[in-house]
């Protein structure tokens, strides 16, 4: 199991609709994605993959969020790692 967390701060709460389109829930065998709102203008997206190779071939969410960085985001941070629970 391999995970990625994309945390972000929006410049304006009105941008949530764009983030919701990017981070919409996905739940298939190899890739799961969940969007969480932690404040009026902040949140995070959690992605879970079967392995690192699968994560490397599923970069659409991270690319889209980083693409918004200059236009709509004050901050975008990404953390990734291997699962330790089997």
PDB file of N, CA, C and O in Angstrom, chain B, residues numbered from 101:
ATOM      1  N   UNK B 101       0.845  -1.163   0.000  1.00  0.00           N
ATOM      2  CA  UNK B 101       0.000   0.000   0.000  1.00  0.00           C
ATOM      3  C   UNK B 101       0.898   1.237   0.000  1.00  0.00           C
ATOM      4  O   UNK B 101       1.939   1.257   0.657  1.00  0.00           O
ATOM      5  N   UNK B 102       0.490   2.261  -0.739  1.00  0.00           N
ATOM      6  CA  UNK B 102       1.236   3.502  -0.859  1.00  0.00           C
ATOM      7  C   UNK B 102       0.243   4.651  -0.757  1.00  0.00           C
ATOM      8  O   UNK B 102      -0.845   4.573  -1.329  1.00  0.00           O
ATOM      9  N   UNK B 103       0.591   5.716  -0.042  1.00  0.00           N
ATOM     10  CA  UNK B 103      -0.342   6.820   0.144  1.00  0.00           C
ATOM     11  C   UNK B 103       0.246   8.163  -0.224  1.00  0.00           C
ATOM     12  O   UNK B 103       1.460   8.367  -0.204  1.00  0.00           O
ATOM     13  N   UNK B 104      -0.651   9.071  -0.561  1.00  0.00           N
ATOM     14  CA  UNK B 104      -0.279  10.451  -0.892  1.00  0.00           C
ATOM     15  C   UNK B 104      -1.298  11.373  -0.233  1.00  0.00           C
ATOM     16  O   UNK B 104      -2.503  11.130  -0.297  1.00  0.00           O
ATOM     17  N   UNK B 105      -0.807  12.427   0.397  1.00  0.00           N
ATOM     18  CA  UNK B 105      -1.673  13.457   0.972  1.00  0.00           C
ATOM     19  C   UNK B 105      -1.308  14.779   0.320  1.00  0.00           C
ATOM     20  O   UNK B 105      -0.146  15.187   0.317  1.00  0.00           O
ATOM     21  N   UNK B 106      -2.306  15.437  -0.227  1.00  0.00           N
ATOM     22  CA  UNK B 106      -2.124  16.749  -0.840  1.00  0.00           C
ATOM     23  C   UNK B 106      -2.883  17.739   0.036  1.00  0.00           C
ATOM     24  O   UNK B 106      -4.114  17.766   0.013  1.00  0.00           O
ATOM     25  N   UNK B 107      -2.171  18.545   0.800  1.00  0.00           N
ATOM     26  CA  UNK B 107      -2.826  19.542   1.637  1.00  0.00           C
ATOM     27  C   UNK B 107      -2.739  20.896   0.939  1.00  0.00           C
ATOM     28  O   UNK B 107      -1.775  21.177   0.228  1.00  0.00           O
ATOM     29  N   UNK B 108      -3.747  21.724   1.148  1.00  0.00           N
ATOM     30  CA  UNK B 108      -3.812  22.991   0.423  1.00  0.00           C
ATOM     31  C   UNK B 108      -4.536  24.054   1.239  1.00  0.00           C
ATOM     32  O   UNK B 108      -5.328  23.755   2.132  1.00  0.00           O
ATOM     33  N   UNK B 109      -4.238  25.298   0.902  1.00  0.00           N
ATOM     34  CA  UNK B 109      -4.950  26.455   1.428  1.00  0.00           C
ATOM     35  C   UNK B 109      -5.408  27.274   0.232  1.00  0.00           C
ATOM     36  O   UNK B 109      -4.610  27.626  -0.636  1.00  0.00           O
ATOM     37  N   UNK B 110      -6.686  27.568   0.196  1.00  0.00           N
ATOM     38  CA  UNK B 110      -7.265  28.339  -0.904  1.00  0.00           C
ATOM     39  C   UNK B 110      -7.130  29.827  -0.639  1.00  0.00           C
ATOM     40  O   UNK B 110      -7.150  30.253   0.515  1.00  0.00           O
ATOM     41  N   UNK B 111      -6.992  30.624  -1.690  1.00  0.00           N
ATOM     42  CA  UNK B 111      -6.989  32.077  -1.539  1.00  0.00           C
ATOM     43  C   UNK B 111      -8.394  32.595  -1.252  1.00  0.00           C
ATOM     44  O   UNK B 111      -8.555  33.648  -0.634  1.00  0.00           O
ATOM     45  N   UNK B 112      -9.407  31.861  -1.698  1.00  0.00           N
ATOM     46  CA  UNK B 112     -10.799  32.255  -1.458  1.00  0.00           C
ATOM     47  C   UNK B 112     -11.651  31.001  -1.302  1.00  0.00           C
ATOM     48  O   UNK B 112     -11.502  30.058  -2.078  1.00  0.00           O
ATOM     49  N   UNK B 113     -12.547  30.974  -0.307  1.00  0.00           N
ATOM     50  CA  UNK B 113     -13.415  29.809  -0.110  1.00  0.00           C
ATOM     51  C   UNK B 113     -14.299  29.490  -1.322  1.00  0.00           C
ATOM     52  O   UNK B 113     -14.761  28.359  -1.470  1.00  0.00           O
ATOM     53  N   UNK B 114     -14.531  30.475  -2.180  1.00  0.00           N
ATOM     54  CA  UNK B 114     -15.364  30.252  -3.365  1.00  0.00           C
ATOM     55  C   UNK B 114     -14.729  29.278  -4.353  1.00  0.00           C
ATOM     56  O   UNK B 114     -15.389  28.827  -5.289  1.00  0.00           O
ATOM     57  N   UNK B 115     -13.459  28.952  -4.153  1.00  0.00           N
ATOM     58  CA  UNK B 115     -12.754  28.034  -5.058  1.00  0.00           C
ATOM     59  C   UNK B 115     -12.994  26.564  -4.720  1.00  0.00           C
ATOM     60  O   UNK B 115     -12.452  25.678  -5.380  1.00  0.00           O
ATOM     61  N   UNK B 116     -13.804  26.305  -3.695  1.00  0.00           N
ATOM     62  CA  UNK B 116     -14.064  24.915  -3.318  1.00  0.00           C
ATOM     63  C   UNK B 116     -14.670  24.101  -4.452  1.00  0.00           C
ATOM     64  O   UNK B 116     -14.387  22.908  -4.566  1.00  0.00           O
ATOM     65  N   UNK B 117     -15.491  24.711  -5.286  1.00  0.00           N
ATOM     66  CA  UNK B 117     -16.115  23.943  -6.374  1.00  0.00           C
ATOM     67  C   UNK B 117     -15.065  23.378  -7.332  1.00  0.00           C
ATOM     68  O   UNK B 117     -15.224  22.268  -7.840  1.00  0.00           O
ATOM     69  N   UNK B 118     -14.004  24.129  -7.579  1.00  0.00           N
ATOM     70  CA  UNK B 118     -12.926  23.653  -8.445  1.00  0.00           C
ATOM     71  C   UNK B 118     -12.201  22.490  -7.772  1.00  0.00           C
ATOM     72  O   UNK B 118     -11.917  21.479  -8.414  1.00  0.00           O
ATOM     73  N   UNK B 119     -11.904  22.632  -6.489  1.00  0.00           N
ATOM     74  CA  UNK B 119     -11.206  21.577  -5.748  1.00  0.00           C
ATOM     75  C   UNK B 119     -12.076  20.319  -5.665  1.00  0.00           C
ATOM     76  O   UNK B 119     -11.568  19.204  -5.773  1.00  0.00           O
ATOM     77  N   UNK B 120     -13.383  20.500  -5.474  1.00  0.00           N
ATOM     78  CA  UNK B 120     -14.289  19.349  -5.416  1.00  0.00           C
ATOM     79  C   UNK B 120     -14.288  18.581  -6.731  1.00  0.00           C
ATOM     80  O   UNK B 120     -14.382  17.353  -6.731  1.00  0.00           O
ATOM     81  N   UNK B 121     -14.186  19.279  -7.833  1.00  0.00           N
ATOM     82  CA  UNK B 121     -14.126  18.602  -9.138  1.00  0.00           C
ATOM     83  C   UNK B 121     -12.823  17.806  -9.276  1.00  0.00           C
ATOM     84  O   UNK B 121     -12.825  16.700  -9.815  1.00  0.00           O
ATOM     85  N   UNK B 122     -11.732  18.362  -8.797  1.00  0.00           N
ATOM     86  CA  UNK B 122     -10.438  17.682  -8.884  1.00  0.00           C
ATOM     87  C   UNK B 122     -10.358  16.517  -7.909  1.00  0.00           C
ATOM     88  O   UNK B 122      -9.887  15.436  -8.265  1.00  0.00           O
ATOM     89  N   UNK B 123     -10.814  16.733  -6.686  1.00  0.00           N
ATOM     90  CA  UNK B 123     -10.655  15.746  -5.631  1.00  0.00           C
ATOM     91  C   UNK B 123     -11.856  14.875  -5.378  1.00  0.00           C
ATOM     92  O   UNK B 123     -11.983  14.292  -4.302  1.00  0.00           O
ATOM     93  N   UNK B 124     -12.746  14.773  -6.352  1.00  0.00           N
ATOM     94  CA  UNK B 124     -13.956  13.973  -6.165  1.00  0.00           C
ATOM     95  C   UNK B 124     -13.621  12.543  -5.766  1.00  0.00           C
ATOM     96  O   UNK B 124     -12.590  11.998  -6.161  1.00  0.00           O
ATOM     97  N   UNK B 125     -14.491  11.953  -4.989  1.00  0.00           N
ATOM     98  CA  UNK B 125     -14.249  10.606  -4.447  1.00  0.00           C
ATOM     99  C   UNK B 125     -14.055   9.591  -5.575  1.00  0.00           C
ATOM    100  O   UNK B 125     -14.783   9.577  -6.568  1.00  0.00           O
ATOM    101  N   UNK B 126     -13.055   8.754  -5.381  1.00  0.00           N
ATOM    102  CA  UNK B 126     -12.748   7.676  -6.314  1.00  0.00           C
ATOM    103  C   UNK B 126     -12.503   6.431  -5.475  1.00  0.00           C
ATOM    104  O   UNK B 126     -11.800   6.484  -4.466  1.00  0.00           O
ATOM    105  N   UNK B 127     -13.075   5.325  -5.886  1.00  0.00           N
ATOM    106  CA  UNK B 127     -12.915   4.107  -5.103  1.00  0.00           C
ATOM    107  C   UNK B 127     -12.894   2.906  -6.040  1.00  0.00           C
ATOM    108  O   UNK B 127     -13.917   2.263  -6.274  1.00  0.00           O
ATOM    109  N   UNK B 128     -11.701   2.614  -6.573  1.00  0.00           N
ATOM    110  CA  UNK B 128     -11.578   1.396  -7.359  1.00  0.00           C
ATOM    111  C   UNK B 128     -10.486   0.520  -6.747  1.00  0.00           C
ATOM    112  O   UNK B 128      -9.896   0.885  -5.730  1.00  0.00           O
ATOM    113  N   UNK B 129     -10.226  -0.585  -7.333  1.00  0.00           N
ATOM    114  CA  UNK B 129      -9.332  -1.582  -6.744  1.00  0.00           C
ATOM    115  C   UNK B 129      -7.902  -1.079  -6.541  1.00  0.00           C
ATOM    116  O   UNK B 129      -7.268  -1.420  -5.542  1.00  0.00           O
ATOM    117  N   UNK B 130      -7.387  -0.277  -7.471  1.00  0.00           N
ATOM    118  CA  UNK B 130      -5.993   0.161  -7.428  1.00  0.00           C
ATOM    119  C   UNK B 130      -5.770   1.570  -6.910  1.00  0.00           C
ATOM    120  O   UNK B 130      -4.636   1.952  -6.622  1.00  0.00           O
ATOM    121  N   UNK B 131      -6.845   2.353  -6.786  1.00  0.00           N
ATOM    122  CA  UNK B 131      -6.691   3.781  -6.463  1.00  0.00           C
ATOM    123  C   UNK B 131      -7.952   4.272  -5.755  1.00  0.00           C
ATOM    124  O   UNK B 131      -9.065   4.140  -6.265  1.00  0.00           O
ATOM    125  N   UNK B 132      -7.749   4.837  -4.573  1.00  0.00           N
ATOM    126  CA  UNK B 132      -8.847   5.437  -3.823  1.00  0.00           C
ATOM    127  C   UNK B 132      -8.492   6.887  -3.555  1.00  0.00           C
ATOM    128  O   UNK B 132      -7.328   7.210  -3.315  1.00  0.00           O
ATOM    129  N   UNK B 133      -9.501   7.776  -3.595  1.00  0.00           N
ATOM    130  CA  UNK B 133      -9.258   9.202  -3.368  1.00  0.00           C
ATOM    131  C   UNK B 133     -10.406   9.776  -2.539  1.00  0.00           C
ATOM    132  O   UNK B 133     -11.579   9.505  -2.794  1.00  0.00           O
ATOM    133  N   UNK B 134     -10.028  10.586  -1.528  1.00  0.00           N
ATOM    134  CA  UNK B 134     -11.008  11.211  -0.651  1.00  0.00           C
ATOM    135  C   UNK B 134     -10.608  12.665  -0.414  1.00  0.00           C
ATOM    136  O   UNK B 134      -9.428  12.966  -0.241  1.00  0.00           O
ATOM    137  N   UNK B 135     -11.590  13.562  -0.405  1.00  0.00           N
ATOM    138  CA  UNK B 135     -11.366  14.985  -0.172  1.00  0.00           C
ATOM    139  C   UNK B 135     -11.893  15.343   1.213  1.00  0.00           C
ATOM    140  O   UNK B 135     -13.004  14.958   1.575  1.00  0.00           O
ATOM    141  N   UNK B 136     -11.094  16.083   1.990  1.00  0.00           N
ATOM    142  CA  UNK B 136     -11.472  16.511   3.333  1.00  0.00           C
ATOM    143  C   UNK B 136     -11.348  18.024   3.437  1.00  0.00           C
ATOM    144  O   UNK B 136     -10.389  18.611   2.937  1.00  0.00           O
ATOM    145  N   UNK B 137     -12.307  18.642   4.080  1.00  0.00           N
ATOM    146  CA  UNK B 137     -12.279  20.084   4.335  1.00  0.00           C
ATOM    147  C   UNK B 137     -11.900  20.276   5.794  1.00  0.00           C
ATOM    148  O   UNK B 137     -12.618  19.812   6.680  1.00  0.00           O
ATOM    149  N   UNK B 138     -10.782  20.955   6.066  1.00  0.00           N
ATOM    150  CA  UNK B 138     -10.327  21.139   7.439  1.00  0.00           C
ATOM    151  C   UNK B 138     -10.595  22.539   7.968  1.00  0.00           C
ATOM    152  O   UNK B 138     -10.536  22.760   9.178  1.00  0.00           O
ATOM    153  N   UNK B 139     -10.886  23.480   7.096  1.00  0.00           N
ATOM    154  CA  UNK B 139     -11.237  24.852   7.470  1.00  0.00           C
ATOM    155  C   UNK B 139     -12.008  25.463   6.310  1.00  0.00           C
ATOM    156  O   UNK B 139     -12.170  24.835   5.263  1.00  0.00           O
ATOM    157  N   UNK B 140     -12.475  26.669   6.495  1.00  0.00           N
ATOM    158  CA  UNK B 140     -13.265  27.330   5.448  1.00  0.00           C
ATOM    159  C   UNK B 140     -12.490  27.458   4.138  1.00  0.00           C
ATOM    160  O   UNK B 140     -13.078  27.408   3.057  1.00  0.00           O
ATOM    161  N   UNK B 141     -11.178  27.622   4.236  1.00  0.00           N
ATOM    162  CA  UNK B 141     -10.368  27.778   3.024  1.00  0.00           C
ATOM    163  C   UNK B 141      -9.182  26.808   2.968  1.00  0.00           C
ATOM    164  O   UNK B 141      -8.161  27.104   2.347  1.00  0.00           O
ATOM    165  N   UNK B 142      -9.325  25.654   3.619  1.00  0.00           N
ATOM    166  CA  UNK B 142      -8.218  24.691   3.616  1.00  0.00           C
ATOM    167  C   UNK B 142      -8.747  23.264   3.663  1.00  0.00           C
ATOM    168  O   UNK B 142      -9.862  23.008   4.115  1.00  0.00           O
ATOM    169  N   UNK B 143      -7.929  22.356   3.189  1.00  0.00           N
ATOM    170  CA  UNK B 143      -8.313  20.946   3.210  1.00  0.00           C
ATOM    171  C   UNK B 143      -7.183  20.066   2.736  1.00  0.00           C
ATOM    172  O   UNK B 143      -6.044  20.508   2.589  1.00  0.00           O
ATOM    173  N   UNK B 144      -7.518  18.808   2.500  1.00  0.00           N
ATOM    174  CA  UNK B 144      -6.522  17.868   2.008  1.00  0.00           C
ATOM    175  C   UNK B 144      -7.199  16.749   1.239  1.00  0.00           C
ATOM    176  O   UNK B 144      -8.361  16.418   1.474  1.00  0.00           O
ATOM    177  N   UNK B 145      -6.450  16.182   0.323  1.00  0.00           N
ATOM    178  CA  UNK B 145      -6.891  15.056  -0.486  1.00  0.00           C
ATOM    179  C   UNK B 145      -6.006  13.875  -0.115  1.00  0.00           C
ATOM    180  O   UNK B 145      -4.780  13.987  -0.112  1.00  0.00           O
ATOM    181  N   UNK B 146      -6.626  12.752   0.194  1.00  0.00           N
ATOM    182  CA  UNK B 146      -5.897  11.532   0.515  1.00  0.00           C
ATOM    183  C   UNK B 146      -6.077  10.568  -0.651  1.00  0.00           C
ATOM    184  O   UNK B 146      -7.200  10.290  -1.072  1.00  0.00           O
ATOM    185  N   UNK B 147      -4.966  10.065  -1.166  1.00  0.00           N
ATOM    186  CA  UNK B 147      -5.003   9.060  -2.217  1.00  0.00           C
ATOM    187  C   UNK B 147      -4.289   7.815  -1.712  1.00  0.00           C
ATOM    188  O   UNK B 147      -3.220   7.907  -1.109  1.00  0.00           O
ATOM    189  N   UNK B 148      -4.878   6.658  -1.958  1.00  0.00           N
ATOM    190  CA  UNK B 148      -4.300   5.386  -1.552  1.00  0.00           C
ATOM    191  C   UNK B 148      -4.171   4.519  -2.797  1.00  0.00           C
ATOM    192  O   UNK B 148      -5.116   4.370  -3.571  1.00  0.00           O
ATOM    193  N   UNK B 149      -2.979   3.951  -2.974  1.00  0.00           N
ATOM    194  CA  UNK B 149      -2.657   3.139  -4.141  1.00  0.00           C
ATOM    195  C   UNK B 149      -2.207   1.753  -3.694  1.00  0.00           C
ATOM    196  O   UNK B 149      -1.850   1.554  -2.533  1.00  0.00           O
ATOM    197  N   UNK B 150      -2.226   0.807  -4.611  1.00  0.00           N
ATOM    198  CA  UNK B 150      -1.758  -0.540  -4.291  1.00  0.00           C
ATOM    199  C   UNK B 150      -0.248  -0.571  -4.072  1.00  0.00           C
ATOM    200  O   UNK B 150       0.238  -1.334  -3.236  1.00  0.00           O
ATOM    201  N   UNK B 151       0.504   0.254  -4.817  1.00  0.00           N
ATOM    202  CA  UNK B 151       1.956   0.290  -4.673  1.00  0.00           C
ATOM    203  C   UNK B 151       2.505   1.590  -5.249  1.00  0.00           C
ATOM    204  O   UNK B 151       1.761   2.387  -5.820  1.00  0.00           O
ATOM    205  N   UNK B 152       3.801   1.797  -5.098  1.00  0.00           N
ATOM    206  CA  UNK B 152       4.461   3.022  -5.550  1.00  0.00           C
ATOM    207  C   UNK B 152       4.374   3.184  -7.074  1.00  0.00           C
ATOM    208  O   UNK B 152       4.207   4.296  -7.573  1.00  0.00           O
ATOM    209  N   UNK B 153       4.488   2.085  -7.799  1.00  0.00           N
ATOM    210  CA  UNK B 153       4.401   2.143  -9.263  1.00  0.00           C
ATOM    211  C   UNK B 153       3.038   2.660  -9.705  1.00  0.00           C
ATOM    212  O   UNK B 153       2.948   3.487 -10.612  1.00  0.00           O
ATOM    213  N   UNK B 154       1.987   2.179  -9.071  1.00  0.00           N
ATOM    214  CA  UNK B 154       0.633   2.629  -9.378  1.00  0.00           C
ATOM    215  C   UNK B 154       0.483   4.119  -9.053  1.00  0.00           C
ATOM    216  O   UNK B 154      -0.157   4.856  -9.803  1.00  0.00           O
ATOM    217  N   UNK B 155       1.069   4.562  -7.941  1.00  0.00           N
ATOM    218  CA  UNK B 155       1.020   5.978  -7.576  1.00  0.00           C
ATOM    219  C   UNK B 155       1.725   6.828  -8.630  1.00  0.00           C
ATOM    220  O   UNK B 155       1.247   7.904  -8.990  1.00  0.00           O
ATOM    221  N   UNK B 156       2.857   6.342  -9.120  1.00  0.00           N
ATOM    222  CA  UNK B 156       3.616   7.070 -10.129  1.00  0.00           C
ATOM    223  C   UNK B 156       2.899   7.211 -11.453  1.00  0.00           C
ATOM    224  O   UNK B 156       3.182   8.132 -12.219  1.00  0.00           O
ATOM    225  N   UNK B 157       1.979   6.312 -11.729  1.00  0.00           N
ATOM    226  CA  UNK B 157       1.236   6.391 -12.986  1.00  0.00           C
ATOM    227  C   UNK B 157      -0.112   7.099 -12.816  1.00  0.00           C
ATOM    228  O   UNK B 157      -0.859   7.242 -13.784  1.00  0.00           O
ATOM    229  N   UNK B 158      -0.427   7.541 -11.598  1.00  0.00           N
ATOM    230  CA  UNK B 158      -1.674   8.268 -11.316  1.00  0.00           C
ATOM    231  C   UNK B 158      -1.343   9.629 -10.716  1.00  0.00           C
ATOM    232  O   UNK B 158      -1.478   9.845  -9.511  1.00  0.00           O
ATOM    233  N   UNK B 159      -0.910  10.532 -11.572  1.00  0.00           N
ATOM    234  CA  UNK B 159      -0.490  11.857 -11.127  1.00  0.00           C
ATOM    235  C   UNK B 159      -1.475  12.970 -11.479  1.00  0.00           C
ATOM    236  O   UNK B 159      -1.171  14.147 -11.281  1.00  0.00           O
ATOM    237  N   UNK B 160      -2.646  12.615 -11.997  1.00  0.00           N
ATOM    238  CA  UNK B 160      -3.597  13.626 -12.458  1.00  0.00           C
ATOM    239  C   UNK B 160      -4.028  14.583 -11.344  1.00  0.00           C
ATOM    240  O   UNK B 160      -4.088  15.794 -11.555  1.00  0.00           O
ATOM    241  N   UNK B 161      -4.324  14.048 -10.172  1.00  0.00           N
ATOM    242  CA  UNK B 161      -4.803  14.889  -9.071  1.00  0.00           C
ATOM    243  C   UNK B 161      -3.717  15.858  -8.627  1.00  0.00           C
ATOM    244  O   UNK B 161      -3.972  17.052  -8.470  1.00  0.00           O
ATOM    245  N   UNK B 162      -2.531  15.356  -8.428  1.00  0.00           N
ATOM    246  CA  UNK B 162      -1.440  16.212  -7.961  1.00  0.00           C
ATOM    247  C   UNK B 162      -1.082  17.269  -9.007  1.00  0.00           C
ATOM    248  O   UNK B 162      -0.800  18.412  -8.649  1.00  0.00           O
ATOM    249  N   UNK B 163      -1.087  16.910 -10.278  1.00  0.00           N
ATOM    250  CA  UNK B 163      -0.805  17.875 -11.336  1.00  0.00           C
ATOM    251  C   UNK B 163      -1.867  18.965 -11.386  1.00  0.00           C
ATOM    252  O   UNK B 163      -1.550  20.144 -11.548  1.00  0.00           O
ATOM    253  N   UNK B 164      -3.122  18.568 -11.247  1.00  0.00           N
ATOM    254  CA  UNK B 164      -4.212  19.550 -11.285  1.00  0.00           C
ATOM    255  C   UNK B 164      -4.129  20.515 -10.107  1.00  0.00           C
ATOM    256  O   UNK B 164      -4.305  21.721 -10.277  1.00  0.00           O
ATOM    257  N   UNK B 165      -3.861  19.987  -8.912  1.00  0.00           N
ATOM    258  CA  UNK B 165      -3.766  20.855  -7.738  1.00  0.00           C
ATOM    259  C   UNK B 165      -2.554  21.781  -7.836  1.00  0.00           C
ATOM    260  O   UNK B 165      -2.655  22.956  -7.485  1.00  0.00           O
ATOM    261  N   UNK B 166      -1.435  21.288  -8.294  1.00  0.00           N
ATOM    262  CA  UNK B 166      -0.261  22.137  -8.447  1.00  0.00           C
ATOM    263  C   UNK B 166      -0.453  23.148  -9.576  1.00  0.00           C
ATOM    264  O   UNK B 166       0.125  24.235  -9.543  1.00  0.00           O
ATOM    265  N   UNK B 167      -1.262  22.793 -10.571  1.00  0.00           N
ATOM    266  CA  UNK B 167      -1.577  23.726 -11.647  1.00  0.00           C
ATOM    267  C   UNK B 167      -2.410  24.900 -11.168  1.00  0.00           C
ATOM    268  O   UNK B 167      -2.328  25.992 -11.730  1.00  0.00           O
ATOM    269  N   UNK B 168      -3.209  24.687 -10.140  1.00  0.00           N
ATOM    270  CA  UNK B 168      -4.012  25.766  -9.561  1.00  0.00           C
ATOM    271  C   UNK B 168      -3.200  26.650  -8.624  1.00  0.00           C
ATOM    272  O   UNK B 168      -3.647  27.733  -8.246  1.00  0.00           O
ATOM    273  N   UNK B 169      -2.039  26.205  -8.259  1.00  0.00           N
ATOM    274  CA  UNK B 169      -1.242  26.871  -7.219  1.00  0.00           C
ATOM    275  C   UNK B 169      -1.070  28.370  -7.464  1.00  0.00           C
ATOM    276  O   UNK B 169      -1.289  29.166  -6.551  1.00  0.00           O
ATOM    277  N   UNK B 170      -0.689  28.763  -8.658  1.00  0.00           N
ATOM    278  CA  UNK B 170      -0.436  30.168  -8.925  1.00  0.00           C
ATOM    279  C   UNK B 170      -1.715  30.982  -9.036  1.00  0.00           C
ATOM    280  O   UNK B 170      -1.701  32.184  -8.769  1.00  0.00           O
ATOM    281  N   UNK B 171      -2.816  30.357  -9.423  1.00  0.00           N
ATOM    282  CA  UNK B 171      -4.062  31.083  -9.640  1.00  0.00           C
ATOM    283  C   UNK B 171      -4.957  31.126  -8.408  1.00  0.00           C
ATOM    284  O   UNK B 171      -5.589  32.146  -8.134  1.00  0.00           O
ATOM    285  N   UNK B 172      -5.014  30.017  -7.660  1.00  0.00           N
ATOM    286  CA  UNK B 172      -6.058  29.900  -6.654  1.00  0.00           C
ATOM    287  C   UNK B 172      -5.574  29.455  -5.283  1.00  0.00           C
ATOM    288  O   UNK B 172      -6.344  29.475  -4.322  1.00  0.00           O
ATOM    289  N   UNK B 173      -4.334  29.060  -5.178  1.00  0.00           N
ATOM    290  CA  UNK B 173      -3.862  28.475  -3.933  1.00  0.00           C
ATOM    291  C   UNK B 173      -2.812  29.350  -3.273  1.00  0.00           C
ATOM    292  O   UNK B 173      -1.948  29.919  -3.939  1.00  0.00           O
ATOM    293  N   UNK B 174      -2.899  29.445  -1.976  1.00  0.00           N
ATOM    294  CA  UNK B 174      -1.840  30.090  -1.221  1.00  0.00           C
ATOM    295  C   UNK B 174      -0.745  29.078  -0.932  1.00  0.00           C
ATOM    296  O   UNK B 174       0.425  29.433  -0.792  1.00  0.00           O
ATOM    297  N   UNK B 175      -1.143  27.805  -0.844  1.00  0.00           N
ATOM    298  CA  UNK B 175      -0.168  26.778  -0.483  1.00  0.00           C
ATOM    299  C   UNK B 175      -0.656  25.413  -0.953  1.00  0.00           C
ATOM    300  O   UNK B 175      -1.845  25.112  -0.857  1.00  0.00           O
ATOM    301  N   UNK B 176       0.254  24.588  -1.458  1.00  0.00           N
ATOM    302  CA  UNK B 176      -0.012  23.189  -1.781  1.00  0.00           C
ATOM    303  C   UNK B 176       1.198  22.384  -1.303  1.00  0.00           C
ATOM    304  O   UNK B 176       2.329  22.644  -1.713  1.00  0.00           O
ATOM    305  N   UNK B 177       0.946  21.407  -0.434  1.00  0.00           N
ATOM    306  CA  UNK B 177       2.010  20.530   0.061  1.00  0.00           C
ATOM    307  C   UNK B 177       1.651  19.087  -0.256  1.00  0.00           C
ATOM    308  O   UNK B 177       0.483  18.701  -0.210  1.00  0.00           O
ATOM    309  N   UNK B 178       2.656  18.303  -0.574  1.00  0.00           N
ATOM    310  CA  UNK B 178       2.444  16.898  -0.904  1.00  0.00           C
ATOM    311  C   UNK B 178       3.342  16.034  -0.028  1.00  0.00           C
ATOM    312  O   UNK B 178       4.534  16.303   0.119  1.00  0.00           O
ATOM    313  N   UNK B 179       2.746  14.989   0.552  1.00  0.00           N
ATOM    314  CA  UNK B 179       3.491  13.987   1.312  1.00  0.00           C
ATOM    315  C   UNK B 179       3.134  12.630   0.762  1.00  0.00           C
ATOM    316  O   UNK B 179       1.975  12.373   0.437  1.00  0.00           O
ATOM    317  N   UNK B 180       4.124  11.750   0.652  1.00  0.00           N
ATOM    318  CA  UNK B 180       3.898  10.397   0.146  1.00  0.00           C
ATOM    319  C   UNK B 180       4.650   9.403   1.008  1.00  0.00           C
ATOM    320  O   UNK B 180       5.634   9.751   1.663  1.00  0.00           O
ATOM    321  N   UNK B 181       4.178   8.156   1.005  1.00  0.00           N
ATOM    322  CA  UNK B 181       4.904   7.129   1.735  1.00  0.00           C
ATOM    323  C   UNK B 181       4.291   5.757   1.632  1.00  0.00           C
ATOM    324  O   UNK B 181       3.135   5.586   1.247  1.00  0.00           O
ATOM    325  N   UNK B 182       5.110   4.783   1.991  1.00  0.00           N
ATOM    326  CA  UNK B 182       4.709   3.377   2.003  1.00  0.00           C
ATOM    327  C   UNK B 182       3.878   3.084   3.254  1.00  0.00           C
ATOM    328  O   UNK B 182       4.154   3.611   4.332  1.00  0.00           O
ATOM    329  N   UNK B 183       2.871   2.247   3.098  1.00  0.00           N
ATOM    330  CA  UNK B 183       2.092   1.805   4.235  1.00  0.00           C
ATOM    331  C   UNK B 183       2.893   0.830   5.081  1.00  0.00           C
ATOM    332  O   UNK B 183       3.615  -0.007   4.538  1.00  0.00           O
ATOM    333  N   UNK B 184       2.780   0.924   6.400  1.00  0.00           N
ATOM    334  CA  UNK B 184       3.517   0.014   7.270  1.00  0.00           C
ATOM    335  C   UNK B 184       2.612  -1.041   7.867  1.00  0.00           C
ATOM    336  O   UNK B 184       3.097  -2.005   8.458  1.00  0.00           O
ATOM    337  N   UNK B 185       1.321  -0.881   7.726  1.00  0.00           N
ATOM    338  CA  UNK B 185       0.377  -1.891   8.199  1.00  0.00           C
ATOM    339  C   UNK B 185       0.013  -2.802   7.047  1.00  0.00           C
ATOM    340  O   UNK B 185      -0.387  -2.329   5.984  1.00  0.00           O
ATOM    341  N   UNK B 186       0.140  -4.056   7.237  1.00  0.00           N
ATOM    342  CA  UNK B 186      -0.160  -5.028   6.166  1.00  0.00           C
ATOM    343  C   UNK B 186      -1.476  -5.720   6.456  1.00  0.00           C
ATOM    344  O   UNK B 186      -1.910  -6.572   5.681  1.00  0.00           O
TER     345      UNK B 186
END
